Amino acid sequence: MTEAVDEFEFFLNKQWSDGFPVVTPTEARLETMLKGTRCDPDEVIGSIPPAMEKATVRTVAIHALMAGCKPEYLPAVLGGINLMLREEFNMNGVQGTMHGVAPLMIVNGPYAKKIGIHGENGCFGPSFRANATIGRAIRLMMLNLGGGIAGIGSATIFSTPLRYTACITENTTQSPWETLAVSKGYLDTDNVITCAMVESPRLCFDDVSQEPDRLLNGIADSMVAMGSWNMHARSDMVVAMGPQHATICSKAGMSRADVHARLCKIAGRKVRDLKNGGNWRRERALGFPIKVNPDDDDFFIPAIKEADDLQLMVAGGWGPCTAVCHGWSGGSKAVHGKYEI
Amino acid sequence: MANDLGFIDPTAGGGRAMVALAPRPMDLAGKVVGLLDNTKEQGTLILETIGKVLQEKYGVAKVILRAKEHYSKPATDSLIDEMSKEVQVAIAAVGG
């Protein structure tokens, strides 16, 4: 390091950062970080659009260390970026879009617990190193290797706080149900990541309902805003039920699948209602993957067009609240898979 | 990858690839113009209007309208190849 260069300022001036200082990547730190994986550093994971610079195990490790990860977090970062580059996830579109969604990583399985990914009180917010830095490593790659910088490679209007980091797990301690990963057919012992392109969570507070019908009506209402792309396109959505809300449903005999099915059924609005504001266009409705009649004012348009677009999980601390993350219009399909540790 | 400052360039030295711009035509008379619709609503309307004006006012010989598969995805290589063979000038539109 020459005396004349302050490395923190250097990285910020270069725009090799998300606006916060980064841990300076040196060869010595990189060597330590690479001890977190058995993969060959030269192994190519893929190219990050739109700039299409290569993500190799080495460049992923560089960004993990810049983000503040411990070496043991590296498998989750590698697993996440590997999934996110699948074609159906459409990273290219999200990097360029006017909208403000981010790839939310939901990490299930014993390794998430071992490295301290947090899914309980305050899981979408600060204070948890694994959540903060794994998601940040992904974002730094999307900026430095993908060029998805607002006003340059990205046309985003507002962006979203989820673009600083977006990595959580489930509250398996207090959840009455199987995990999201198990609901997709994985084993409890599998280490699985699910990624969905979503907006920041909108909180549905309900400290009144003590039975599922009323409770789920309120949550469904949070899923159907006129300006939400879920009402105007096929789109993913994440509903993270607080364990208290999930327990109300469970105690009434509802399984996770029951709640999932109920929300898919009742979350929606009639055409008459949708015409009054938001993104309604007749031709958009005709492009849905389900049959609709946009000329029938009484026709019910569901927020969830295909059942596997709703990622229902249990997270957050004990309390009467559920988080709803709306999706994106541009044809991204949630992805999931096991990752190597 | 390490530089003489003692730390690593996280961009992997990217951004050095240069793509030369195609030669600019001096006028459009007699040219074939390709219009690429991104498939967002009203993109076709905008392009058809432009195409008509180009023919009426600038003597464009022919206008060819093509569309991407989806507005959020890049045009395929085959579409780009096809258009590059057929047209001398291409215009892309973003509807919405």
Interface residues (C-beta under 8 A of the other chain):
Chain A: M1 T2 V5 E7 F10 W16 T24 P25 T26 E27 L30 A51 E53 K54 T56 T59 I62 H63 M66 N90 N92 G93 V94 G96 T97 L140 N144 L145 R281 E283 R284 G330 G331 S332
Chain B: A2 D4 L5 G6 F7 I8 P10 T11 A12 G14 G15 E41 H70 Y71 S72 K73 P74
